[in-house]
Amino acid sequence: MKTLLFLFIILNNLAYSQDAKINQLQQKLNLEKQSLKKLEIINKMVDIAFNQDMAQALKFSKLGVELSEKVNNENWLPKFYEMQGRMHANLLQLDSATIFFKKALKGYEAVGYKRGKATTLFKLAWVDKKIGHLDDALQKDLSGLKIMELLNDKKGICDGLTRVSEDLTRQHRLTEALDYAEKAINIAEKNNLTSEKFNVNFNAANVAMAKNNYAQSLEYYKKGLSIAQQQNLGLPTQADVTNGIGNAYKRLGKYQDAIKSYNACLTLAQKANYPNAINTVIANLGEVNMLLGHYDDALVYQLQTVRLQENNKDYSNLIENYNHVSTIYYKLGNYKSALDYKQKAFTLKDSIASMESDAKMSELLTQYETKKKEETIAYQESKISQQRLIQSLSFGFVALLLGLLAFGFISYRNRSRTNILLAAKNAKIELLLKEVHHRVKNNLEVVSSLLSLQSAQIKDLNTKEAMLESQNRVNSIGIVHQKLYQGKKLGAIEMKDYFLNLSESILNSLGAEKKVTLDLAMNQLDLDIDTAIPLGLIINELLTNTVKYAFPQNEQGTITIKLEKPHDNILHLEVSDNGTGKSGITHGTGFGSLLVSLLTRQLNGIMKEENQNGTTFIFDFQLNHSS
């Protein structure tokens, strides 16, 4: 209680002190005559208000824009635009933020202020990430980094390298991401950039974790924690790093060390009243106790996690945690509760998919209505211009012109009605097709669940393995239909995203997500469903084969998938690993080998296998249709 009272007094005094500073600056601004000094005062007022009162900060920045425009000061104007962009970004008003950042960028380019241009590019990239435009974000961050390198701005270079590393991680280009992260660490260490040392190590730890380099990740997390403690970066930051250390220990199978780190994180998070970290670490404690077989303890943590996520309507990991609770109840012999939570997971997954589909349909209908309104406006403008034309012509041409206009109007109206009917019909067909794909995906998921339930009762390992492989084949087709009803193009699948989802599902089903790193060395590529499904089944067989034979005795390794379209009717696929170099799938007699051979022939392809530094499967397909 005394601590809370003490904090309240400090915060109250701090707020009072900031208000007093702003009042003093306001008085100084009122007395100041020189425009340049006025702009400097306004800049200070914005900086003080930024962390205290966003509305006040926005008001001051608008004042700065107005004064800069009034006195035609091209140096200060983009700075105030950038400030406004930052404030709108903090409020997650992303459209407004983009407008102001673009104005700032244009202003910096006009006056040749390169560093301002680079920092604004970084901010525009941040907005792109928020709205899911990952390729655009990467290009802007690379452009900003290039400018910082030309300026030899070491801090800016370090920041740019870290941003690019984060972009590449989001795109699952983990080898490149780790390379950029380590370059950032070297820059920070070599130039003793104290303020950057924590960020670069924390980012490198996250990339190494995503790349399944858990020992390397642990090293970076520990270094990050040491820096956070030395620099007194605050309890929330220390809690995040400590949770990362627990995750690394968990992935390394050092569960007792993981529990110690998670408990330390929970203590820090509770002291800081940091809800996100509290929720995350409670879930992690539930998972690690489950892995240790401490099912009673695990159940307490997992039920608490589920309740928190349900109350906060946090659906991001709720499906996973429903499944964890189901597994724990199953292990405890409470099969009814296990089935109930498994059903909750399926229901929520389907509900989220339906909402995404409905949102897409709503977007399509909005576009249709907008187009319809634009056509109506165009017609009205056309009618007005026709009337004006009639009035300006001599009386002798009026009768003839009216006849022509009547004919034109009837033709336009018929054509407009036809277009509207076609648009409505197309929207309806698109909705029906999406619903078909949605139902197909649901039915395939039921088949997959039945196979899973059946395999749970089977004791023979070979039969159990065959059932799992069949389940993965069904899932690979189901993901195609899921992508079709969730995507923007009904007739095409974006293959990079599909391969990522499919591969993660396969590795997870085989328990290989901890030992195998996936590298998608490909750009985005759209293909039709008749090509995507056979390719998905081929990838399924090859990944399953690779996990079984290329990395024995839990050896860690990397699987690289490359898909490109060098010509309109040629598709080139490579799947490689750095394992033992054993597979034999091209000469095998099993069902998987036969299936790959048949699917390759279906796509008019040829396949060859190379065994050097691992195994590489190379396919070239001759496409007979546009895809």
N, C-alpha and C positions, 0 to 999 in steps of 0.2 A: 504493500500500500504506500509506504514511504517512497519507494522507487518510482511508482507511477506519479505520485504528487510532485516529486523532483523533476521528472521528465516533462510534466505538464507546465511547471514553472519555467523550465528552460525554453520549451517551445513557444510559450506565451511571450517571453521576453524577446526571443528571436523574431517572432512575427512583429512585435511592437517596434523593434530596432529596424527591421526592413521597411515598415510603414514610415518611420521617422526619416529614413534615408530618402525614400521616394518623395516625401513632402519637401525635404530640403532641396532636392534636385528640381522639383516642380517650381519652387520659388526662384531658384537660380535661372531656370529656363525662362520664366516670365520677365526677368530683368535683362537677360542676354539680348544683345542686338545683332551679333554676327551669326550668320546662318550656319557656318561650318561648326562653330562651337555649340550651337543649338542642337545640331545633329549628333554631336558627340555626347551631349547630355541625355538626349532621348535614347541613344544606344545603351547608356548606363542604366537608365530607368527600365528598359526592356529586360536587360540581364538580371536585374534585381527581382522584377515582377515574375519572370519566367517560372521560377520554382515555387512561387507563392500564390499567384493569382493569374491564371491563364487569360481570363477575360481582360484584365487590366494590361497584361503584356501585349495582347492583340491590339488594344486601343492605342498603346504607345507606338507600336510598330506601324500602324496605319497613319499615325501622326507623322512618323518618320518618312513614310512613302509620300504623303501629301507635301511635306516641306521639301523633300528631295526633288519632286517634280516641279514645284513652284520655283525653286532657285536653279533648276536644271543641273543638279549635281549628279552626274552619271556614276560617280564612284560609290556614293552612299546608297543610291536607289536599289541596286541588286542585293546589297546586304540586308536591307529591310524586307525585301521580297523573300529572301532566304529565311529570315527570322519568322515571317508569317507562315511560310511553308512548314517550318519546324513545329510551330504551334498547332497548325491544322493536323499535321501528322501525329502529334502527341494525342490529339483528340480523336484520332482515327478517321478524320474527315479527308479521306485519301484523294478524292477528286480535286478538292480545293487545294490540298497540299501540292499535287502535281502541277496545277496551274501556276502557283506562286514559285515553285522550284524552276519551272521552265522559263518564267519571266526573269528569275535571278540568273539562270544559265545564259540567257540571251544578253542580259546586261553585262555579265562578267566577260563574255566573248567580245562585246562592243568596246570595252575599256582595256581588254588584253590582260585581265587578272586571272592568271592560270590556276593559281591555288584555289581561288573561289570557285572556278569552273570544276575542278576536281572534286572538291567537297560537296558541291551541288549534285554532281553525277552520282556520288556515293549515296546521297539522300534520295535521289530519284530511283536508284537501284533498290533501296530499302522499300519504297512504295511498291515497286514491281514485285518484290518477294511477297509482300502482304497480299497482293491480288493474284498471286500464282504465276506471274510472267517470269519464270526462272531464267529462260534464255536471254531475255531483254535485260534482266538484272545483272547477269554475268557479263554481258557486253559493256554495260555502263561501268561496272566495277573495274573491268580490265582497262577501259578508257581512262578512268580516274587514276588508276595505278600507273599507267604509262606517263601521265602528266606529272605525277609525283616523282617518278624516276627521272624525268627530264629536269625537274627542279632540284633534284638531289635532296628532297625533303625526307629525311630518314624516318621521322615519325609518321609522315603521310604514306611512305612506302610500306612501313610495317602494318599500318591500318589497312591499306589496300590489299596487301598479301593475305591478311586474315579474312577480309571480306570475300575475296575470290575463293579462298579455301572453303569458306562456309557455303558459297554458291555451288561449288563442285560437289561438296558433300550432299547437298540437296538433290543434285542430279545423279547421285550414286557413282560419281567418278572419283573413287576414293584414293586411288594411287596418286593422281594429280593433286587432289585436295591435301593429302599428307605432305607432298612435296612443297606446296605453297606454305603450309603451316610451319614446316621446319625452316624454310627460308625466312619467315617472319621471326622465328625464335633467334636465328643467327643474327639478323639485323638488330633486334632488341638487345641481345647480349653484347654484340660488338660495339654498339653505340651507347650502351648503358641507359637505355630508354626505360627508366624506372616505371613510368605510368603504363607502359605497354607490356611489361614482362608477364603480368598475371594473365591478361587476355590471350596472349599468344600461346602460353602453355596450356591454358584451359581449352582453347580451341583445338590444339594438337591432340590433347587427351580425348576430346570428343570424336575427332576424326579417326584416331587409332582404335577407339572403341567400336565405331561403325565398321571399321576394316577388320574387326576381330583380332587385332593385335593387342590382346588384353594386358600382357606384361608391360608393353611399351606405354599403353594408356595409363596404367597404374603409376608408372614412373612420372609421367607428365602431371597427373592429378596431384601426386604427393608434392611435386615441385610447386605447383600452383597453390596448394594449401599453405606451404611454407611462406611463399611470397605474400599471400593474403593476410597471414598472421603478422608478418614483419611490417607490412604497410597498413595494418589495422583497417582492412577494407570493409569490415562490418560483418555482423553475424549472418545475414542472409547469404552473402557471397561465400562465406566459410561453410555454411550448410550445404549449398549447392555442390561445392567441391568434395566435401566429405561424403555426400551421397554418391558422387561419381567414383570415389575410392571404393565404396561398398559395392557398386556395380561391377567394378573391375575384379574385385576379390570373388564375387559371385560367379562371374564368367570363368574365372580360373579354377573354380571348384573349391575355393578356400572359404567355406560357408561360415565358419566360426569367426574368422576375421571380418567377413562381410557383415555379420550381425553386430560386431563391436562398432564398425564404422556407421552402420545405420542407426544404432542407438545414440552415438555421438551426434549424428546429424539431427535426430529427433530432438535432442536436448537443445542444440543451437537454434533450431527452427521454432521451438516452443518459446525460448527466451526472446527471440526476435518477433514473435507473433506473426510467423510467415506461413500462411495457410497452404500455399502451393507445395512448399517443401514438406510440410507435415503430412499432407495427403499422399504425396509421392512416396515418402519413406515408409509410411505405414503399409502401403501396398507392397513395397520391396521386402519389408519384414515378413509379411504374409507369404510371399513367394519363396524366400530363402528358407523359412521354417518348413514349407511344403517340400522343398528339395531335400531337406534333412530328414524328412519323415516325421516331423513334429506336427502332426496334423491338427491336434487340439489347439496348439498355439497359433498355427497358421490360420485356422478357421476364425479365431477372434479378430486377427488383423484384417483378413480378407472381407469379413462381414462389415467391419468398420469402414473399410475402403469403399465398399459397395454403397453403404448408406450415405457416406459423404458425397460420392459422385452422383447418386440419385437426387439428393437434396439440392446439389449445386447444378443439376442438369448438365453435368460434365460427361458427355457420351463418348469422348475421345478414346478412353481405355476401358469403358464399362463392359463392353462385350468380352474383352480378354479376362476381366476380373470375374464376370459371371462364370466363364469357363473354369477359372481357377477354383471358385467356390464349388462348382459341380464336381471337379476332380477330387477335392478334399472330402466332400461328402461321400463320394464313391469309395475312397480309400478307408473312410470310417465305417463303411457298410450301410450308410443311410441312402439307399438307392432311390427312394422317392424324392428326397430333396435334391439329389444329384440330377435326376431327370428334370425336376422343376427349373433348376438354374440353367441347365442346358437348353431348355425350351425358352427361357428368358433371353438367353444369348441369341438364339435363332430369331426370335420375335423382334428384338431390337435391331439386329442386323438387317432384317427385311424392312423394318420401319424406316431406318435411315436411308436405305436404298430407294424406298418409295418416295420419301421426301425429296431426295435428290432428283428423282425422275419427275416429280410434280413441279419442282422448281424450274427444271429445264422446259417443261411444257408451258409453264406460266410465261417464261421468257419468250418462247416461240409465239404464243398468243399475243403478247405485248408487241412484239415486232410486227405481227400481222395487223394489229389494230392501228399501230403507228403508220404503217404503209397505207392502210385504208384512209386514214385521216389526211395523209399527204396527197393522196389521189383526189380526195374531195376538195381540198384547198386548191390543187392544181386546176381542177375542173372549174371551180368558182372564179379563179383568176382568169382562166381562159374565156369564160362567159363574159366577164366584165370587159376584157380587152376586145371581145367581139362586138359588144354593144357600143364601145367607144369608136370602133372602126366604122360601124353602121352610121353613126351620127356624123362622122367626118366625110362620108362619101356623098355624092350628089344624089338627088331624089330618083333619077332615072335608073340607077343601079340597085336601088333598095330591094325591089321585088326579087331580082335575080339573086342578090346576095343573101336575102332571107331564105330563099330556097336552098342555096348551097350550105348556109349555116345550119338549117334544119336537118339537112342530110348529114352534115358533119357531126351535129349534136347527137343524132340518133345512132350514128356509127360509133361515136365515142362512148355514148351511154351503154350500148350493147357490149362494146369491147371492155368497158370498165366493169360492167356486171359480170361478164365472163371471167375477167381476171380475179374479181373478188370471190366468185364461186370456186374457181380453181384453187385460189389461196386457202379458202376455208376447207375445201376437200383435201388438199395436201396436208394441212395442219391436222385434220382428223385422221388421215391415213398414217401420218407420222406418230400420232398418239397411240393408234391401234398397234402399230409395229413395235413401238417401245413396250407396250403392255405384253405383246407376244414374247418378246425377248425376256422381259421380266418374269413371266410365268415359266418359260423354258428354264431359266436360271434357277428358279425356285424348285422346279421338279427335279433338276439335276442335283440340287443340294439335298433333296430328300433321298435320292438314290445313294449319294455319297454317305449320308448319315446312316442309311440302312446297311451299307457295306461296312461302315465303322462299327456299328452295333454287332453285326454278324461276326466280324473278325475278333471282337473282344471275347467271344465265346469259343474261339478256335485255339487249340493247344499246339497243333503241328506248326512249326515255325515256317516251313516252306509254303504251306497253304496261307498262313497269316500274311506272309510277305507278298504273295500273289494278290491277296485281297487289298492290301495297302496300295500296290501298284495300280490296280484297277480303280481304286478310289481317286488316286492322283490323276488318272486319265480322264475320269469324269469331271474332276475339278478344273482341268485345263480347258475343257470345252465350256464349262459353266462360266469361267472368267471371261471368255469371249463374249457371251451373251450379256454378261453384266456390263462390260465395257460399251457394248452397242447401245443399251438403253440409258446409260449414264452419260455417254459422249455427245458431242455436237454433231457428228456425222453418223447417220444411221447405217450407211453402207460401207463404213470403213473403220478399221481398228488402228489405233496408234500403237505400234509394235514395241517401242522402247518401254512404255509404261506397262503394256501387257506382259512382256517378258519379265519385268521387275516383279510384278505382282505374282506371276506364275512361279518364278524361281524361288521367291521367298516362301510361298506356300509349300513347295516341294521340299525345300531344305528344312522347313519347320516340321513337316510331317515325318521326315527321316531323322529328326533330332540332330541335324547337321548344321544348324544356323550358327553354332558357336565355333565350329572348326573350319567352315568354308566361307571364304570371302567372294562375293559376286562382283564382277567388273563388267558393266555394259558399255563396251567400246563402240558406240553407235549413235547416230543422230536420230531425231524423230522421223518416223516413216509410217505412212498410212497404207494399209493393205485391206483388201476385201475379205469377207468372212470365209470364202471358199479357199483362200490361201492361208489365212491366219490360223484356222483350226488345225490343218495338217502340220503347220510349222510348230504350233504349240505342243502337239502330241510328240513331234520329233524332239523338241527341247526337253519335254518331260522324260522321255526314254533315256536321252543322253545324260541328263543331270542325275537321274536315278542310278544309271550305270557308273557314272564317274564317282559318286559318293560311295558306292559299294566297293569299287575296285581300285580307284586311283589314290585314295587316302586311307590305307589300312591302319588299324590300331590307333584310331583317333588322331592321326596326323593332320596338322592344319595345312590348308592350301587355298589356291585361288582358281576360280572358274571364270573364264572370259567368254562373253558372247558378243559376236560382231555380225550385224546384218546390214547390208547395203544394196542399193539398186544402181549398179554402174550404168545400165542402159534401160530403156523403157520396158523391154521384155526379158530382162535378165535379173535374177535375184541371187545374191551371194551370201551364204551363211557360213560362219566359222564358230565352232565351240571348242575351246581348248582348256587344258588344265596343266598345272605344274606338278602333277603327281608321279606315280611310279611308272607310267607309260604302259600300263596294262589295261586292256579293255576287251578287244576281240569282238566288238559288236558288229563290225562289218563282215565277220566270218562266222558269227554265232548261229546257233540253231534254235535259240529260245524264242518265245513269243515277241519279246522286245525287239530283237534283231529283225525278225520277220516284219514287224509293224513298221520299223524305220525304213526298211527296204520298200515295202508297199507304198508308204506315204511319199517316199522320194520319187517313185515311179508315177504316182498320182500327179505330182507337180512337175512332171517331165524333167526330172533332175538326175544328176550323177553325184556319187558320194565317194570320197576317199578318206583314208585314215593315215595320219602320220604319227610316228612314235619317236619324238626327239624332244628332250627336256619336258617330258609329259606326253600327253596325247592331244592331237588336234583332229577334229572331224571337219571336213571341208565339203560344202555342198554348192552346186551351181544349178539353179532351176530355170527352165525355159518357160516363161509364162505365155499362155495362149490368149489371155484376156487382159483388159486394162485393170490394174490394181494399184 
